[in-house]
Amino acid sequence: MSAADNRRSARTPAAESETPERIEDIDVSTEMQSSYLEYAYSVIYSRALPDARDGLKPVQRRILYQMSEMGLRPERAHVKSARVTGEVMGKLHPHGDSAIYDALVRMAQDFTLRLPLIDGHGNFGSLDDGPAAARYTEVRLAPAALTMTNGTDEDEVDFVPNYDNQLMQPDVLPSAIPNLLVNGASGIAVGMATNMAPHNLVEVVGAARHLLEHPEASLDELMEFVPGPDLPGGGIVVGLDGVKDAYAGGRGTFRTRAKVAVEPITARKTGLVVTELPYLVGPEKVIEKIKDGVNAKKLAGITDVTDLSDRSRGLRLVIGIKTGFSPQAVLEQLYRYTPLEDGFSINNVALVDGSPRTLGLRELLRVYLDHRVSVVTRRSRYRLERRRERLHLVEGLLIAILDIDEVIQVIRSSDDSDQARTRLMQVFDLSQVQSEYILELRLRRLTKFSRIELEAERDNLLAEIAELEGILASDQRIRDVVSQELAEVAERFGTPRRTLLTSAKPSKAVSGAKAQAALEVADVPCRVILSATGRLVRVDLEPGAEGVAPRITPPARRSKHDAVRATLDTTTRTEIGAVTSRGRIVRLTPVDLPAVPANSVQLAAGVKVADYVGLTDRSEQVLALVASDSSIPLALGTAQGVVKRLSVGDWANRPEFEVISLKPGDSVVGASEASDDDELVFVASDAQLLRFSASSVRPQGRGAGGMAGIKLGAGAAALFFGVIRQASAEAAVVVTIATSGQTLAGTNPGSGKVSPFAEFPAKGRATGGVRAQRFLKGEDQLSLAWAGEGPALAVSGDGTTRALPEPSGKRDASGAPLDAVIGAVGTTLR
C-alpha cells in the first residue's frame, strides 16, 4: 500500500463531514465583469483621479494630512521621507510604500508643480533622473501646504474612516489655494485619464474672485484673467486655440516651445542657447534626440550640443551652428524633430460629488468656489459655537468672582462635589456646565486682575460672536470672506508668469523631397512695431503693388499698448537693430517675434522687448529700430543735450555694439534715422524746445561722442529727442506734461498741452531754443515730452489709453489739468 493510500485510509467519515467540499457553479463572464467593475471603481475613485475641490488624489491628501498631524511645519526640522511614508502607509493608505513615496516626491518637485506643497531636502530627482531612495531624503510641509490643511480641526470638512476603520481621515482638505488649476494633475484610471496643465496662482485667483463677484461671467471674461497655462519651467506656448477649447469643454491640445536665443559662441561661430524647455522635457532627452536626428540626417547645420546648466545660471543648453547655416532655419528643424517643441493634451477629468466629470475653466472655478463657501460657512459655525460656549463659562466666572466669598462658603459647607454643584446652580442661577467649571477653578484666578481680564475677554467674545453671526446671516458676507482669503493667498504665494503665450503656429514635420525646402522660414515682408510701453510685435505683409508695402488697417476699437514708439519695414529673416538708452545697438530677428494679422493689429499681443533683446538692467530701454542695410544716417540725442549722426555700417559678427561714446551719467533719450532734409528736436525738462536742421550735424564714427545739440539751463536735462520728417512737418505736434519736482513720480497727473510743431521757430544747433509750456503755480518742470506726426496717443504705464487736451495754437501757453497720470506718448497705428 502506498503512502497516498495510507493517507486516504486514515481519513474518517467524521473528518470528511467536518470539512465538506463546496463547489458553486458561476458564470465566468458575469464574475469577470463584476470583478473588473470593482477594480475599475477602486482605481477611479480611490487612486487615479483628483477631487475637483482640493485638486488632490487620495494618496496626496493622506500624505499632507498625516504630515500635518506629525507637526512637520515649515519652521520645524526635516524628517526622513521613509518615516512619513511609513506613517501614511500604516495609518491611512492601504497600498504600498512605493506609490506613497512617488506621490511625495512629485509634490516636492518645483519642475513638476507650479507651487510645490512639500519642502524636500536631498535628491528629489530631475527631469532626466529619478529621486534617491526614501531613506536618503528628508521632507517637511511647504508654506503653501499649510493653507491646504489648516482648518481640519474646525469642522471645515467631513471625516471618513481609514481602511481598517480605526482612524479618521478628511474626505477633502479645506484647500485655501485653487490647487487643481494651479498645480495641474495627471493620472490614468480604467477607461479614462486626466491630464491638467499648471497655471499661475495670481491669475487663477483673479478669475475666481471675478466669478465670485459675477456668477454669470462668460468664458471670455475669465480668460482675461487666465489667458493660458503657466508651466513651472517656463517655455513658450504656441497657438491658443487648443487652450480655449480646453477652457470651454475640458479637452484641448496646445504645443510648447523651448525659449531659445541666437548668441555668438565665438567671434566666428553662432549658437542656439536654450534657457527654458517645454513642460517635463529634460535636457538629456533633447540632446539624445538631436544626436539621433543628426545621425539619421534629419537635422543639418549642427556642429555640437553642450549642456552648461548649473545651479547658478540654471538651464543652459548650447547648440553650435555650422558656418553658412541660418540659425533660424536650424531652429525650425529642431522644433519639428526634437522635444524643443512638444505637445500637451489637456483632459480636465476630476471627481465632482464622487463622480468623474470633464470640466471647463468655469466649471473648475465654480466647484472650487462652492467648496470654499462651504468651508467658510462650516468654520464660521464652528467658531460661533466655540465662542458661545466660552462666553457662557466666562459669564459664570464673573458671577463667581463678584460673590467669591459666598461661593467659597457654599462649597465649604457642601458634603461632596455633587452637592456643591447643585447648591451653586440653585444659589447663583448657574448652569451645570458653569458650576462644574467654577468647582475646577484655581484660586489664583480669583484676583482682581483676573476679573478685568475676564471682562475684556467677554467683550471680545461678544464682538466676535456678532461678527460671526453677521457673516452667517449673509451669503454676500461669506463670499466676501472667501474673496479676501483668496486675495491674501495670491499676495503671499503669487509669482510672476513664467510661460510666454503667443499665437504663432506650431511646427509641422515634413518628409520627402520637400523636406529641406520646408525647413526654411519664408522671408516675407513684415513690419516690426515697438509700442511706447516697450512691447514688440511683427505684422506679416503681402507685397503691395509695384513693391510698395500695403497700409496696415488699425483695429476699430482701441485697446492697450496701441501707442507706437517706432516702426520698421523689413522681412522676417532680415536682422534688425534695437537702439537702447545705453547707446548700444542689439541685433534681433523678426522671425522670433509673435505675428499678428495686418488687418487687426493689437500691440497687446506683442511681447516685452526685454524678452527678446538682452538689456543690461531695468533702467535700459529700447528707443528705436534700425535696419542693418539702411543708408540713412542714425541720429541720437542724449539727456545732457548731446546730438550725433552716424552711418551704422557693417554688422557682421557683431551681436551688439556701441554707436555713441557716452559721458558718465549720460544716456540716450531718443534715436531715429535722419536725412539732411529732416529736422531734429530736443525738449528739455525746463520746457525749452529746440528744432534745428539735421544737416547741421555732420555724421561721425561709432566711437565718437557727438556734439552739442541743445544748450541746457542750470539743473535741466533733455527729456526727448526726435526727428521730424520734412513730409510730415505740417501734421507734427508737440506734447508736454508739466508737474512739480517735489511730488512723487507717477502720483501727480500734472497739466498737459498739445501744440502744432509749426508754432515753434527753428533755431541754430547748440542754442537754448524757445519755451514750449508755461508752468502753472506749483509746477517747476516737465515730466514728459514728445514730438512727432499727429495725432498723438497717450497711455498709462500699463498701456491703457489716456486723454490728452485739445491742441492749443499758442506755443508757450500753460497746460490743462490732466485726469490721470500719463506714462508714455506715441503715434497711433497706421
Secondary structure, 3 states (H helix, E strand, C coil): CCHHHHHHHHCCHHHHHHCCCCCCCCCHHHHHHHHHHHHHHHHHHHHHCCECCCCCCHHHHHHHHHHHHCCCCCCCCCEEHHHHHHHHHHHCCCCCHHHHHHHHHHCCCCCCCCCCCEEEECCCCCCCCCCCCHHHCEEEECHHHHHHHCCHHHCCCCEEECCCCCCEEECCCCCCCCHHHHHCEEEECCCCEEEECCCCHHHHHHHHHHHHHCCCCCHHHHHHHCCCCCCCCCCEEECCHHHHHHHHHCEEEEEEECEEEEEEEECCEEEEEEEECCCCCCHHHHHHHHHHHHHCCCCCCEEEEEECCECCCECCEEEEECCCCCHHHHHHHHHHHCCCEEEEEEECEEEECCEEEECCHHHHHHHHHHHHHHHHHHHHHHHHHHHHHHHHHHHHHHHHHHCHHHHHHHHHCCCCHHHHHHHHHHHHCCCHHHHHHHHCCCHHHHCHHHHHHHHHHHHHHHHHHHHHHHHHCCHHHHHHHHHHHHHHHHHHHCCCCCCEEECCCCCCCCCHHHHHHHHCCCCCEEEEEEECCCEEEEEECCCCHHHCCCCCCCCCCCCCCCCEEEEEEEECCCCEEEEECCCEEEEECHHHCCEECCCCCCHHHCEEHHHCCCCCCCCCCEEEEEECCCCCCEEEEECCCEEEEECCCCCCCCCEEECCCCCCCCCEEEEEECCCCCEEEEEECCCEEEEEEHHHCCEECCCCCCEECECCCCCCCEEEEEEECHHHCCCEEEEEEEECCCCCCCCCCCEEEEEEHHHCCCCCCCECCEECCECCCCCCEEEEEEEEECCEEEECCCCCEECCCCCCCCCCCECEECCCCCCEEEECCC
